[in-house]
Structure formats: C-alpha cells, structure tokens
Amino acid sequence: MRPISYARATDVASAITTVSADPERAFLAGGTTEIDLLRLNVVQPSGLVDINPLPLKQIQELADGGLRIGALARMSDVAEAPAVVERFPMIAQALVLGASPQLRHMASMGGNLMQRVRCSYFRDTLSPCNKREPGSGCAALEGINRGHAILGTSEQCIATIPPTSLSPSSLSMPSCILKGRKGSVPLPSTISSSCQATPRTVSIRSITAS
C-alpha cells in the first residue's frame, strides 16, 4: 500500500501553491474518475489536495447574456440551472446524457473538462501507453481501437478524443477557461482562449487547467 497525503484547501492561492510545490500532488474535486485511477495504479500522486471547500461552485449570469460557471459546480446543478436550460439547452442535454444521476451529483465541471482519456490501454497498467508512461509505446495502434480517434492522431497516441461531455456542444458556441494553473487553456476548435466579451459566452473558472 502506498501512503498518500491528504490536505483540504482553504483558499485558491494556497491550493495552487501546494500543488505547484510538488508536481506529484494532485487536486481532488468530485473524485469520480481520480479515485478509480488511483485504485488501478494508473495515477500515483504523492498527495491529494481537496479543493471542494473553495468558492468555485457558482453559476453566474453575465450582462452579455453568457454564463460563468465555477469549476466545482456539480454537473447535476449546472444541467438543472434555469439559465443553462433556457440559454444553453445543448449544454444541459450534454451533461444529462454524459453520466448517470449518481455521477452527475458528484462530478465537477472542472473535473469533467480535465478528465483523462477513456482508452482501455491507458487504464491497463500492463499495456504500454505513452500517456501513462511516456516513451513506452501505444498498444492501441495495433490493438482494439475502433472507438479511438481518426483525426488528430500521431505515431505516439490515437486516444486523442476528449472524454468531456462538453466537447461536442462547446464546438458550436464561444467558450473559454479562466484562471488556469499554467495559464489559459483553450478547448478544441473554435473555442476562444482570450475570454473576451462575446455574446452568449460560457466560461469555466478553474484552477485545474494544467
């Protein structure tokens, strides 16, 4: 059994400082995927920093008609929020279809955006996987890969499809991520990384964009 330290963050600045000081540490939000990966030994952090006490659960309506969603807002809360249902029904539907009610009640929006790939070889520690262990190879290249990517692949990896529920819906509207630990990280395709005021923008405030 590997020892893992646990700490509860009291503010955003200290959470970022704690994880930045030790790259082997990881943030813990809903934990619906992180705990599974820990049990499978796919990820082996030296410690977890629980960010659930942080004030990042808001669903804020903006003057331009858009929304600002906190990274710790639960998927179920966002899917049921009147502003989301009325203005961005595509997002509400994607969140409802993306997971069971039990998972939606626990999973955070930031975690849903930042979750690891769903490739079975990534989760199988006996198979080579460049995402899990860089330089080890990609078992999916010659293995069972029907559900993997067709575009955006390389000789190193073909598990490039973002597993987040929001990917398909975000391609059709301006969206962005704010306050990333290593700077702003844009979502695929048409997503704006500058987060300038754009009609009907959805932005996710997150400290896990790394």
ChimeraX attribute file (.defattr): number of C-alpha atoms within 10 A of each C-alpha:
attribute: neighborCount
match mode: 1-to-1
recipient: residues
	/A:1	3
	/A:2	8
	/A:3	9
	/A:4	11
	/A:5	11
	/A:6	14
	/A:7	14
	/A:8	15
	/A:9	20
	/A:10	14
	/A:11	12
	/A:12	15
	/A:13	10
	/A:14	11
	/A:15	20
	/A:16	18
	/A:17	11
	/A:18	18
	/A:19	17
	/A:20	14
	/A:21	9
	/A:22	12
	/A:23	11
	/A:24	13
	/A:25	19
	/A:26	22
	/A:27	24
	/A:28	22
	/A:29	26
	/A:30	25
	/A:31	17
	/A:32	18
	/A:33	16
	/A:34	20
	/A:35	13
	/A:36	13
	/A:37	16
	/A:38	13
	/A:39	10
	/A:40	13
	/A:41	14
	/A:42	16
	/A:43	17
	/A:44	16
	/A:45	18
	/A:46	15
	/A:47	20
	/A:48	21
	/A:49	19
	/A:50	19
	/A:51	23
	/A:52	19
	/A:53	14
	/A:54	17
	/A:55	14
	/A:56	19
	/A:57	19
	/A:58	18
	/A:59	18
	/A:60	14
	/A:61	15
	/A:62	14
	/A:63	10
	/A:64	11
	/A:65	13
	/A:66	22
	/A:67	22
	/A:68	19
	/A:69	24
	/A:70	24
	/A:71	30
	/A:72	27
	/A:73	26
	/A:74	24
	/A:75	29
	/A:76	22
	/A:77	19
	/A:78	24
	/A:79	21
	/A:80	16
	/A:81	13
	/A:82	13
	/A:83	18
	/A:84	22
	/A:85	15
	/A:86	11
	/A:87	14
	/A:88	19
	/A:89	16
	/A:90	18
	/A:91	21
	/A:92	25
	/A:93	17
	/A:94	19
	/A:95	24
	/A:96	17
	/A:97	12
	/A:98	17
	/A:99	15
	/A:100	11
	/A:101	13
	/A:102	10
	/A:103	17
	/A:104	23
	/A:105	15
	/A:106	17
	/A:107	22
	/A:108	26
	/A:109	29
	/A:110	26
	/A:111	26
	/A:112	24
	/A:113	21
	/A:114	16
	/A:115	14
	/A:116	18
	/A:117	16
	/A:118	16
	/A:119	20
	/A:120	15
	/A:121	22
	/A:122	23
	/A:123	19
	/A:124	14
	/A:125	15
	/A:126	8
	/A:127	16
	/A:128	18
	/A:129	24
	/A:130	16
	/A:131	18
	/A:132	19
	/A:133	13
	/A:134	11
	/A:135	11
	/A:136	13
	/A:137	17
	/A:138	23
	/A:139	19
	/A:140	21
	/A:141	15
	/A:142	7
	/A:143	9
	/A:144	12
	/A:145	16
	/A:146	8
	/A:147	11
	/A:148	17
	/A:149	15
	/A:150	13
	/A:151	9
	/A:152	10
	/A:153	13
	/A:154	12
	/A:155	8
	/A:156	17
	/A:157	18
	/A:158	20
	/A:159	26
	/A:160	16
	/A:161	17
	/A:162	19
	/A:163	17
	/A:164	20
	/A:165	20
	/A:166	20
	/A:167	17
	/A:168	14
	/A:169	16
	/A:170	20
	/A:171	14
	/A:172	12
	/A:173	18
	/A:174	21
	/A:175	26
	/A:176	23
	/A:177	28
	/A:178	22
	/A:179	14
	/A:180	16
	/A:181	16
	/A:182	11
	/A:183	13
	/A:184	18
	/A:185	18
	/A:186	17
	/A:187	19
	/A:188	14
	/A:189	10
	/A:190	14
	/A:191	19
	/A:192	20
	/A:193	18
	/A:194	13
	/A:195	17
	/A:196	11
	/A:197	12
	/A:198	14
	/A:199	13
	/A:200	18
	/A:201	21
	/A:202	25
	/A:203	21
	/A:204	24
	/A:205	23
	/A:206	24
	/A:207	24
	/A:208	22
	/A:209	20
	/A:210	11
